[in-house]
Amino acid sequence: MSSRRTHRMKITTGSLVIASFSAVLILSGTAGADDQGPGSSKGGKAVDPAPSGVELTTLLPEKISVDNSSEKTKITATVKNGGSKESGKVSLLVVGFDGLTVTNVEGCSRIAEKNLPEGANSGFSCAVDNLAAGASKSYAVDATYDLSKAGKICLPVQSADGGRTFWQQGPVPFGTTNPSPNAPATPLLLGTDNQPVSPGADELPKTGPAEQLALLGAAGASMVVAGAAALWWSSRRTQDAGG
């Protein structure tokens, strides 16, 4: 009787372990999807001289995540005055290239297609009234990213009339050399050339319950195989000891 109870307890405990492992698999695919990490000025350079005492730069997140089914992503674009004097009126442009299309920038105006830089597919202009010395201003950027292509973003900082460009970051790529077509989202790193997830494909791979069950099924099968191997090894050691 006690042996049966012990056997049942072992089975129940094993089921709980597998259930916990499955939960970890599901959560790990979605956790941190919106964690963009620290800002970076990678790919940026000064162009025209800024007014004396003004030092304008921009920052982009080190990492973004693209939803594999909707192709949507969010990016934070920041303009900063690292100088000792106020910037005066300037403009921040947020421009998309290739697989990255900017669909909206909060509080900013869409740039007409005829006024976009050569090769750009989308862009918004943000009027920055004034940045105090050491101050910064961030903008929420909505975009889409076609993972079958490379994707770049560009952040120029210009005078209010557009006649001078004080700083330009990019066009700098977001991308990955390790696509994740079967995960809910694919993380992309700033300054990395994208390796397309499915070159030449008309649409991205779809994700959903079927794919998740397949992944969990594979993990479960691996655990069963590992368990069988352990039992075989244990029985062999017992036989060797008895012999």
C-alpha positions in Angstrom: 0.0 0.0 0.0 2.7 2.4 1.0 4.7 1.6 -2.2 1.6 2.5 -4.3 1.2 5.7 -2.4 4.9 6.6 -2.9 4.6 5.8 -6.6 1.6 8.1 -6.9 3.4 10.9 -5.1 6.4 10.5 -7.5 4.1 10.7 -10.5 2.3 13.7 -9.1 5.5 15.5 -8.4 6.8 14.7 -11.8 3.7 16.2 -13.4 4.1 19.4 -11.4 7.7 19.7 -12.5 6.7 19.3 -16.2 3.8 21.8 -15.7 6.2 24.3 -14.1 8.7 23.8 -17.0 5.9 24.4 -19.5 4.9 27.6 -17.8 8.5 28.8 -17.9 8.6 28.1 -21.6 5.5 30.1 -22.3 6.5 33.1 -20.1 10.1 33.2 -21.4 8.8 33.8 -25.0 6.9 37.0 -24.0 8.8 38.4 -21.1 10.8 41.6 -21.7 9.2 42.2 -25.2 9.0 46.0 -24.4 12.4 46.2 -22.6 14.3 48.5 -24.9 17.4 48.8 -22.7 19.7 51.8 -22.4 19.8 54.6 -25.0 22.7 54.8 -27.5 24.0 57.4 -29.9 25.6 54.7 -32.1 25.9 55.8 -35.8 25.6 59.5 -34.9 27.8 62.4 -35.9 27.8 66.2 -35.8 27.2 67.8 -39.3 26.8 71.6 -39.3 28.2 73.6 -36.3 25.6 74.2 -33.6 25.3 77.6 -31.9 28.0 78.3 -29.3 27.4 76.4 -26.0 24.9 74.0 -27.6 25.6 70.3 -28.1 22.8 68.4 -29.7 22.8 64.6 -29.9 20.2 61.8 -30.1 19.6 58.4 -28.5 18.0 55.2 -29.7 17.3 52.1 -27.6 19.9 49.3 -27.8 17.2 46.8 -28.3 13.6 46.7 -29.7 11.2 43.8 -30.2 9.1 43.1 -33.3 5.8 41.2 -32.9 6.1 38.4 -35.4 2.5 38.3 -36.4 1.6 42.0 -36.6 5.2 43.2 -37.5 4.6 46.2 -35.0 7.2 47.6 -32.8 7.8 50.6 -30.5 10.9 52.8 -30.3 11.9 55.6 -28.0 13.7 58.5 -29.8 15.4 61.0 -27.6 17.0 64.4 -28.5 19.5 65.8 -25.9 21.3 69.1 -25.3 24.6 68.3 -23.6 25.9 71.9 -23.9 26.0 74.8 -21.4 23.4 77.0 -23.2 19.8 76.6 -24.3 19.3 75.2 -27.8 16.6 77.5 -29.1 14.0 76.2 -31.5 15.1 73.0 -33.3 13.5 70.0 -35.1 13.9 66.3 -34.6 13.2 64.1 -37.6 12.4 60.4 -37.3 12.8 58.7 -40.7 12.4 55.0 -41.7 14.2 53.1 -44.4 13.8 49.7 -46.1 12.0 47.2 -43.8 11.5 49.7 -41.0 8.5 52.0 -41.5 7.6 54.8 -39.1 3.8 54.9 -38.7 3.5 57.5 -36.0 5.5 59.7 -33.6 3.5 61.2 -30.7 3.1 64.9 -31.0 4.9 65.2 -34.4 3.8 65.8 -38.0 4.1 63.4 -40.9 6.6 64.4 -43.5 5.1 64.5 -47.0 6.4 61.8 -49.3 7.9 64.4 -51.7 10.0 65.9 -48.9 11.4 62.6 -47.6 15.2 62.0 -47.9 16.2 59.8 -50.8 15.6 56.2 -50.1 13.3 56.8 -47.1 9.8 55.3 -46.9 8.4 57.3 -44.0 9.2 60.2 -41.6 7.9 62.6 -39.0 9.1 66.0 -37.9 9.0 67.0 -34.2 9.2 70.7 -33.3 11.3 71.2 -30.2 10.7 74.7 -28.8 13.8 74.8 -26.6 16.1 72.4 -24.7 17.7 73.8 -21.6 21.4 73.0 -21.0 21.6 69.3 -20.0 17.9 68.6 -20.8 16.5 66.0 -23.1 13.1 65.2 -24.7 11.8 61.7 -25.7 9.3 60.7 -28.3 7.2 57.5 -28.5 7.7 56.1 -32.0 5.3 53.5 -33.5 6.7 51.5 -36.4 6.5 48.3 -38.4 9.4 46.1 -39.3 9.3 43.6 -42.2 11.7 40.8 -41.0 12.2 39.6 -44.5 14.2 42.8 -45.2 16.9 44.9 -43.5 15.6 47.9 -41.6 17.1 51.3 -40.7 16.1 54.4 -38.8 17.6 58.0 -39.0 17.4 60.8 -36.5 18.5 64.2 -37.8 18.4 67.3 -35.6 18.0 70.5 -37.6 17.5 74.2 -37.2 13.8 75.2 -37.0 13.9 76.3 -40.7 15.6 73.1 -41.8 18.5 74.9 -43.3 21.2 73.3 -41.0 21.6 69.8 -39.6 23.4 70.0 -36.3 23.4 66.2 -35.7 22.4 63.1 -37.5 22.1 59.5 -36.1 22.0 57.0 -38.9 20.6 55.7 -41.0 21.5 53.0 -38.5 20.2 49.5 -38.7 18.2 47.4 -36.3 18.5 43.7 -36.9 19.5 40.2 -35.8 21.7 37.4 -37.0 19.5 34.9 -35.2 15.8 35.3 -36.2 13.1 33.8 -34.0 10.2 33.0 -36.4 8.4 30.7 -34.0 8.5 33.0 -31.0 5.9 35.7 -30.3 8.5 38.5 -30.9 12.0 38.8 -32.4 14.5 41.0 -30.5 16.5 43.4 -32.7 19.8 45.1 -31.7 20.9 48.6 -32.8 23.7 48.6 -35.3 23.2 45.0 -36.4 22.5 44.1 -40.0 19.3 42.0 -40.2 19.5 38.5 -41.4 16.0 38.0 -43.0 13.8 35.5 -41.2 12.5 34.1 -44.5 14.2 35.6 -47.6 11.8 36.0 -50.5 8.7 35.0 -48.5 5.5 37.0 -49.0 4.6 36.9 -45.4 6.1 36.2 -42.0 5.6 32.8 -40.3 2.5 32.8 -38.1 2.7 32.0 -34.4 -0.1 30.8 -32.1 -1.3 27.9 -29.9 -0.4 25.2 -32.5 3.3 26.4 -32.6 3.4 26.7 -28.8 2.0 23.2 -28.3 4.5 21.8 -30.8 7.3 23.4 -28.9 6.0 22.1 -25.5 5.5 18.7 -27.0 9.1 18.6 -28.2 10.3 19.7 -24.8 8.2 17.0 -23.1 9.5 14.4 -25.4 13.1 15.4 -24.6 12.3 15.1 -20.9 10.8 11.6 -21.4 13.9 10.5 -23.4 16.1 11.9 -20.6 14.1 10.1 -18.0 14.3 6.8 -19.9 18.0 7.1 -20.2 18.4 7.7 -16.5 16.3 4.7 -15.6 18.4 2.5 -18.0 21.7 3.8 -16.5 20.4 3.2 -13.0 19.2 -0.4 -13.7 22.6 -1.2 -15.4 24.5 0.0 -12.4 22.3 -2.1 -10.1 23.0 -5.2 -12.4 26.7 -4.5 -12.4 26.8 -4.2 -8.6 24.8 -7.4 -8.2 27.1 -9.3 -10.7 
